[in-house]
C-alpha cells in the first residue's frame, strides 16, 4: 500500500473523511500525540488498526468525538461526573471511561462493557470527524510497544505502507497520550495519567480521584487492561532503559562508573554536558509539561543514534510529571535503580 503524507488543507481533510467512511485508516494529529483512526462503529475497519500496529486485541481503543451529541449510542449513559469533567476539560486531552452503548464495535472495546471516549481539541482531527460524520476509534499511530509519534515524519516511519493517508498538522502540543479516568463506580479512578491531572479533576468533581495501582506498578497476571497504556512494556525504544532515582550528583556519579560504548544518558535540560557520555535532554527538571512534550521524541532519537543502554533521570510522580513517570517506567520495563 502507498502511504500519502499530505499537508492539511480542505482537500486532504475531505480525502481523510472519505477514507474513514470507506472503512480505511487515517493518521492524524491530535493535541496529545498522532493518532491512527478508523470508524469506531465498523468492526472490520477497527481490526485494521490492530493489524497496522501489531497491537494485541485485548487492549481497548479510545473513541474520539467532536460533539456531545455523538455520545448517543456510543455510551449507554453519561454519568453526572462525566458531564462535570466534560464541561471543564472537553475539548481536550481527557478520556472518560463510561458504560458502553450498543453502537460501538465490540473490537473497539476489547470485549469490555465500558468504553473510553474523548473529544480532542486539535482542529484537524475535529474537522475530519465532522466531515466524515462518524466517531473514530484511535490509538497512537506507532507500532505497538514503541514510543508514540508526536509529528508526521515519525508517524510515517512506523506506518509507511500500512495505511493510505497521514495528515501532517505539525508537532503535537502535549506530547503524551490523554489522561484516562473511569467515571463509573463508587469513586472516579485514574487509569492513565496525562496533561489533565488528578488534582485538576478533584477540584472540578469535589471528591477524591483514586489512582489505579497499575499506573505505577505492573498489571498482575491475568488482570484485564481497562485502559490503553496499562501493559507491562510500552513506549519503549530498542535500547535497554533503566531509570535512576536520586539527585543529579548521585546520577552523575553512577554515569561516571558506566561509560561503556553504547551507553547514553536521558537527562534534564542543562545536565548532559556534565556527564561524559552521549546524552539526550528531555525537558526541565521539576517541569512535567516540558518533559511530557519532549519524552517520546527523545526516546525515538535514542534509536536513531543507536543507543544500546540508556540511564534515565527519574521524573517526579505528581501533576503532569506522573504521566511522564508512567510512560518512562514502561519504556524501562519497570527497571528502576535507587541511588
DOMARVO-484601 format. One record per residue (C-alpha): x, y, z; residue number from 1. Coordinates in Angstrom, 2 decimals, padded with zeros to 5 digits. Example, Ala and Ser with C-alpha at 12.3 -4.5 7.8 and 13.67 -1.06 7.14 Angstrom:
REC      px      py      pz   i
REC  012.30 -004.50  007.80   1
REC  013.67 -001.06  007.14   2
END
This chain:
REC      px      py      pz   i
REC  000.00  000.00  000.00   1
REC  001.26  003.50 -000.86   2
REC  001.01  005.89  002.09   3
REC  000.40  009.54  001.23   4
REC  001.75  012.18  003.63   5
REC -000.25  015.34  002.96   6
REC -000.24  018.82  004.47   7
REC -003.56  019.77  005.99   8
REC -005.90  021.67  003.69   9
REC -009.51  021.43  002.54  10
REC -008.75  018.69  000.01  11
REC -006.72  016.48  002.35  12
REC -009.35  016.81  005.10  13
REC -012.03  015.75  002.59  14
REC -009.88  012.79  001.47  15
REC -009.35  011.71  005.10  16
REC -013.08  011.83  005.79  17
REC -013.83  009.84  002.61  18
REC -011.29  007.14  003.53  19
REC -012.74  006.80  007.05  20
REC -016.26  006.42  005.61  21
REC -014.94  003.72  003.26  22
REC -013.55  001.69  006.18  23
REC -009.89  002.74  005.78  24
REC -007.33  004.04  008.29  25
REC -006.06  007.61  008.51  26
REC -003.17  009.00  010.56  27
REC -003.82  012.45  012.02  28
REC -002.52  014.94  014.58  29
REC -004.15  015.46  017.95  30
REC -003.03  017.79  020.73  31
REC -001.56  014.79  022.60  32
REC  000.17  012.55  020.00  33
REC -000.58  011.46  016.42  34
REC -003.49  009.03  016.17  35
REC -004.44  006.17  013.88  36
REC -008.17  006.39  013.21  37
REC -010.94  004.18  011.85  38
REC -014.75  004.26  012.05  39
REC -015.42  003.18  015.66  40
REC -018.73  001.56  014.67  41
REC -017.22 -000.58  011.88  42
REC -015.63 -003.75  013.31  43
REC -013.80 -004.61  010.07  44
REC -012.25 -001.14  009.90  45
REC -011.21 -001.27  013.57  46
REC -009.48 -004.65  013.07  47
REC -007.22 -002.88  010.54  48
REC -005.90 -000.67  013.38  49
REC -004.74 -003.72  015.36  50
REC -003.17 -005.19  012.21  51
REC -001.36 -001.95  011.26  52
REC  000.05 -001.51  014.77  53
REC  000.69 -005.17  015.57  54
REC -001.41 -004.47  018.68  55
REC -002.98 -007.23  020.82  56
REC -006.78 -007.15  020.56  57
REC -007.22 -007.30  024.35  58
REC -006.02 -003.67  024.50  59
REC -009.08 -001.35  024.23  60
REC -009.17  001.67  021.92  61
REC -010.41  005.18  022.67  62
REC -013.35  006.61  020.74  63
REC -012.88  010.21  019.50  64
REC -015.85  012.52  019.01  65
REC -016.32  016.19  018.09  66
REC -019.56  016.98  019.96  67
REC -021.57  015.77  022.96  68
REC -024.40  014.64  020.66  69
REC -022.08  011.93  019.29  70
REC -022.18  010.15  022.64  71
REC -025.65  008.80  021.76  72
REC -025.25  005.08  021.06  73
REC -021.55  005.10  021.96  74
REC -022.29  005.21  025.69  75
REC -025.42  003.89  027.40  76
REC -025.44  006.75  029.89  77
REC -023.44  009.89  030.65  78
REC -022.75  009.88  034.40  79
REC -023.03  013.18  036.28  80
REC -019.25  013.16  036.88  81
REC -018.67  012.90  033.14  82
REC -020.85  015.95  032.49  83
REC -018.84  018.00  035.02  84
REC -015.49  016.90  033.61  85
REC -016.63  017.44  030.01  86
REC -017.74  021.00  030.86  87
REC -014.29  021.70  032.34  88
REC -011.91  019.82  030.01  89
REC -013.59  018.98  026.67  90
REC -012.43  019.52  024.02  91
REC -009.06  018.48  025.43  92
REC -006.69  015.69  026.44  93
REC -009.08  013.80  028.74  94
REC -010.60  010.35  028.09  95
REC -013.53  009.21  030.22  96
REC -014.43  005.53  030.62  97
REC -018.22  005.19  030.65  98
REC -020.81  002.41  030.28  99
REC -020.68  001.15  026.72 100
REC -023.53  001.83  024.29 101
REC -024.99 -000.54  021.67 102
REC -023.46  001.04  018.55 103
REC -019.74  000.89  019.34 104
REC -017.87 -002.10  017.91 105
REC -017.00 -004.96  020.26 106
REC -013.48 -004.93  018.80 107
REC -013.07 -001.25  019.78 108
REC -013.80 -002.03  023.44 109
REC -011.78 -005.29  023.60 110
REC -014.98 -007.02  024.77 111
REC -015.37 -004.80  027.88 112
REC -018.72 -003.39  029.00 113
REC -017.18  000.09  029.14 114
REC -015.79  002.43  026.51 115
REC -013.24  005.24  026.72 116
REC -014.29  008.43  024.94 117
REC -012.57  011.74  024.37 118
REC -013.19  014.95  022.45 119
REC -009.81  016.10  021.12 120
REC -009.13  019.83  020.83 121
REC -006.85  019.71  017.77 122
REC -008.69  021.42  014.88 123
REC -007.52  018.88  012.26 124
REC -008.98  015.78  013.93 125
REC -012.14  017.75  014.78 126
REC -012.55  018.68  011.11 127
REC -012.02  015.11  009.88 128
REC -014.51  013.68  012.39 129
REC -017.05  016.36  011.44 130
REC -016.54  015.84  007.70 131
REC -016.76  012.03  007.98 132
REC -019.83  012.11  010.25 133
REC -018.55  009.18  012.35 134
REC -016.71  008.73  015.64 135
REC -013.14  007.44  015.39 136
REC -011.55  004.55  017.24 137
REC -007.98  005.78  017.53 138
REC -004.87  004.70  019.41 139
REC -001.49  006.38  018.96 140
REC -000.06  005.92  015.46 141
REC  003.01  003.88  016.37 142
REC  003.98  000.24  016.03 143
REC  002.80 -001.50  019.20 144
REC  005.23 -001.08  022.08 145
REC  007.25  001.75  020.51 146
REC  007.21  005.40  021.63 147
REC  004.16  007.29  020.36 148
REC  004.79  009.73  017.49 149
REC  004.31  013.45  018.07 150
REC  004.82  014.53  014.45 151
REC  004.02  013.32  010.95 152
REC  007.54  012.11  009.94 153
REC  007.72  009.80  012.99 154
REC  004.22  008.54  012.17 155
REC  005.32  007.79  008.61 156
REC  008.46  006.00  009.89 157
REC  006.23  003.49  011.71 158
REC  003.19  003.38  009.43 159
REC  004.56  003.68  005.88 160
REC  002.77  001.08  003.73 161
REC  000.27  000.23  006.48 162
REC -002.40  002.87  005.75 163
REC -003.35  005.10  002.81 164
REC -003.06  008.59  004.37 165
REC -001.27  010.57  007.09 166
REC -002.31  014.20  007.60 167
REC  000.60  016.44  008.58 168
REC -000.61  019.01  011.09 169
REC  002.74  019.85  012.67 170
REC  004.00  018.94  016.14 171
REC  001.59  017.78  018.86 172
REC  001.46  020.29  021.73 173
REC  001.16  017.98  024.74 174
REC  003.42  015.07  023.77 175
REC  001.91  012.24  025.84 176
REC -001.45  010.47  025.43 177
REC -004.62  011.68  027.11 178
REC -005.46  011.27  030.76 179
REC -007.88  008.33  031.22 180
REC -010.35  008.38  034.11 181
REC -013.16  005.90  034.87 182
REC -016.25  007.83  035.94 183
REC -018.38  004.78  036.79 184
REC -018.42  003.02  040.15 185
REC -018.38  004.43  043.66 186
REC -015.29  006.60  043.10 187
REC -013.71  008.07  039.95 188
REC -010.42  006.30  039.18 189
REC -007.40  007.49  037.25 190
REC -006.33  004.71  034.84 191
REC -003.68  006.59  032.86 192
REC -002.14  009.93  033.86 193
REC -001.76  012.73  031.34 194
REC -001.87  016.50  030.89 195
REC -005.16  016.81  032.82 196
REC -004.06  015.98  036.34 197
REC -005.64  014.16  039.27 198
REC -005.63  017.42  041.22 199
REC -007.43  019.33  038.45 200
REC -010.17  016.69  038.23 201
REC -010.61  016.61  042.01 202
REC -011.09  020.40  042.01 203
REC -013.90  020.06  039.45 204
REC -015.58  017.00  041.00 205
REC -015.21  017.97  044.64 206
REC -014.19  014.40  045.52 207
REC -011.10  012.25  045.58 208
REC -009.96  010.62  042.34 209
REC -008.43  007.26  043.17 210
REC -005.25  006.17  041.38 211
REC -005.16  002.70  039.82 212
REC -002.17  000.72  041.16 213
REC -001.42 -000.24  037.52 214
REC -000.26  003.34  036.81 215
REC  002.99  002.93  038.73 216
REC  003.18 -000.87  039.01 217
REC  002.84 -003.87  036.68 218
REC -000.58 -005.36  035.96 219
REC -000.99 -008.58  037.93 220
REC -001.04 -011.86  035.99 221
REC -004.44 -012.29  034.37 222
REC -005.53 -008.72  035.21 223
REC -007.51 -007.06  032.41 224
REC -006.27 -003.78  030.89 225
REC -009.17 -001.35  031.35 226
REC -007.35  001.40  029.51 227
REC -004.69  001.72  026.81 228
REC -001.17  002.12  028.19 229
REC -001.56 -000.29  031.12 230
REC  000.51 -003.08  029.58 231
REC  003.85 -004.16  031.08 232
REC  006.27 -002.86  028.43 233
REC  005.21  000.02  026.27 234
REC  006.56  003.23  024.69 235
REC  009.99  001.56  024.51 236
REC  013.00  002.28  022.29 237
REC  015.25 -000.57  021.16 238
REC  017.78  000.31  023.87 239
REC  017.52 -001.12  027.38 240
REC  016.28  001.76  029.54 241
REC  016.89  001.94  033.29 242
REC  015.53  004.74  035.50 243
REC  017.93  006.09  038.12 244
REC  016.10  007.53  041.12 245
REC  018.16  010.09  043.05 246
REC  019.55  013.61  042.82 247
REC  021.80  014.80  039.99 248
REC  025.04  014.39  041.96 249
REC  024.29  010.67  042.50 250
REC  023.14  010.28  038.90 251
REC  026.35  011.88  037.63 252
REC  028.46  009.59  039.84 253
REC  026.59  006.49  038.59 254
REC  027.11  007.52  034.96 255
REC  030.82  008.07  035.68 256
REC  031.05  004.37  036.61 257
REC  029.17  003.29  033.43 258
REC  030.85  004.84  030.40 259
REC  030.93  001.74  028.19 260
REC  030.33  002.10  024.42 261
REC  026.61  002.25  023.61 262
REC  025.69  003.91  026.94 263
REC  023.57  007.06  026.68 264
REC  022.09  009.39  029.28 265
REC  018.49  010.60  029.16 266
REC  018.63  013.65  031.39 267
REC  017.14  017.07  032.09 268
REC  017.99  020.31  030.30 269
REC  021.48  021.65  031.03 270
REC  022.77  018.42  032.60 271
REC  024.14  016.45  029.65 272
REC  027.39  018.35  029.10 273
REC  028.49  017.41  032.65 274
REC  028.21  013.64  032.14 275
REC  030.97  012.36  029.85 276
REC  028.68  010.08  027.81 277
REC  026.42  010.83  024.82 278
REC  023.13  012.28  026.04 279
REC  019.66  013.49  025.10 280
REC  017.84  016.00  027.29 281
REC  014.08  015.70  027.63 282
REC  012.85  018.83  029.39 283
REC  013.43  020.90  032.51 284
REC  013.85  019.39  035.96 285
REC  010.67  019.72  038.09 286
REC  008.68  020.63  034.95 287
REC  006.39  017.80  033.83 288
REC  004.91  019.86  030.98 289
REC  008.24  020.26  029.12 290
REC  009.24  016.67  029.92 291
REC  005.94  015.36  028.50 292
REC  006.39  017.43  025.35 293
REC  009.88  016.03  024.64 294
REC  009.86  012.48  026.09 295
REC  008.70  010.41  023.10 296
REC  010.84  012.33  020.60 297
REC  013.83  011.79  022.90 298
REC  013.16  008.03  023.10 299
REC  012.90  007.84  019.30 300
REC  016.12  009.86  018.91 301
REC  017.94  007.31  021.10 302
REC  017.06  004.67  018.50 303
REC  018.23  006.91  015.65 304
REC  021.61  007.28  017.40 305
REC  021.94  003.53  018.02 306
REC  021.90  003.75  021.83 307
REC  022.13  000.31  023.45 308
REC  021.84  001.14  027.16 309
REC  020.06  004.24  028.47 310
REC  020.18  005.58  032.02 311
REC  017.27  007.95  032.57 312
REC  016.79  010.69  035.13 313
REC  013.69  009.97  037.19 314
REC  010.83  012.49  036.94 315
REC  008.55  013.33  039.85 316
REC  005.28  011.48  040.36 317
REC  002.64  014.18  040.75 318
REC  000.83  016.54  038.39 319
REC  001.83  016.14  034.73 320
REC  005.08  014.52  035.93 321
REC  003.04  011.45  036.92 322
REC  002.28  010.96  033.21 323
REC  005.97  011.22  032.32 324
REC  006.95  008.72  035.02 325
REC  004.17  006.35  033.93 326
REC  005.42  006.32  030.31 327
REC  009.09  006.13  031.25 328
REC  008.70  003.25  033.72 329
REC  007.01  001.21  030.98 330
REC  009.70  002.15  028.47 331
REC  012.12  000.79  031.10 332
REC  010.05 -002.37  031.67 333
REC  009.96 -001.33  035.36 334
REC  013.76 -001.30  035.78 335
REC  014.48  001.30  038.50 336
REC  017.72  001.72  040.44 337
REC  017.62  003.61  043.76 338
REC  020.81  005.68  044.02 339
END
